[in-house]
Amino acid sequence: MYSNLDRPCRKNLTSHGLIYMGEEEHEITVLNISITGILAELNSHKKDIDVKYIFNMLLTTTIIDLYLPEMRLAGEAEVVRVDVDNDRILLALEFKNIA
């Protein structure tokens, strides 16, 4: 049976940062953070970026570079989930090597 204690505590916030994915830099907005990762919204100015485009970028590796200047975090994270919610692309990122 699923227990809420199994899921790390998440803190809602609004912070901005950058990810480097598919040899391109993308702006993100962090929606919530936990000790293990973040949920981020991809701030895409391009109309052609969708879930299929992201999956094609992640075919070689799911590890991306992450930079959150407001929290002074930089390092690597793994994309573990991609969702679409009201025309917003949400990325669930799990920290791998953060400093």
N, C-alpha and C positions, 0 to 999 in steps of 0.2 A: 504494500500500500504506500502511496506517495505521501510524504510528510513535508511540510513547509520548512522543516529544519534542515532538510537536505540541500536546499537552495541557498546559496550565499546571499546575505543581506545586500540589497541594492539601494543606492541613494540617488534620487532624482535630482538632476541639475541641468543647466544649460551652459555648455562650454564649447569652444570651437577649436578645431585642430586640422591636421592634414594627414592623409594617408598616401602612400606611394604604392600603387597597384597597377599591374599591367604596363609598366614603364611610363605611367602617367601620374601626376600629382592631382589629388582630389581633395576638396574641402569637405569637412564633416562637421556636424553638430552632435555633441555627446548628449544623449537623453538621460542615461543613467549609468552608474558605475558600481562595480563591486570589487572585491579583492581579487577576483579571478578574471574580470574582463569588463567590457563596456557594450552598450547598445548605442549605435550611432546612426544618424541620418545622413545619407549622402547628399551634399548640396551640389547638384549637377546643373550647370548652366547649359549643357548640351541637351538637345531634345532626343538624340538617338541613344542615350544611355538608358538601358532597361535591365531586367534581371538576366535575360539571355546574354547581353553584352558583358555583364559582370561575370557570369559563369564561364564565358569564353576567355576572359582575362585570367581567371583562376585555374584554368586547365593545367598549367605547368606547375603551379604551386599555390597553396592556400595561405601561405605565410606572406604578410605584408608589413611594410614599415609604417610606424605610427609616430606622430609627433603632436603632443598636446601642450602648447607653450604656457597656457594659463595654469596648468597643474605641474609644469616642469617635468613631464614624462616623455620619454622617447624610447623607442625600441621596436621589437617585433611582436606581432599578434597574428593569430590564426583566424581566418574567417570561418565560423562554424555554422552560420545561418544567414540567409538573405531573404527578406520578406518585403512585400509591397503593401503599404497601408495608405489608402486615400492618395494615390499617386506619389507617395513618398517611398524611397528605397531605404530600408533599414538593414543595417549590418550588425550581426552579433559577433563581436571580436573577443577571443580568449587570449589573454596575455601569455607570451612565451618567454620573452627576454626583455624586460623593462628596466630602465634605470632612471 
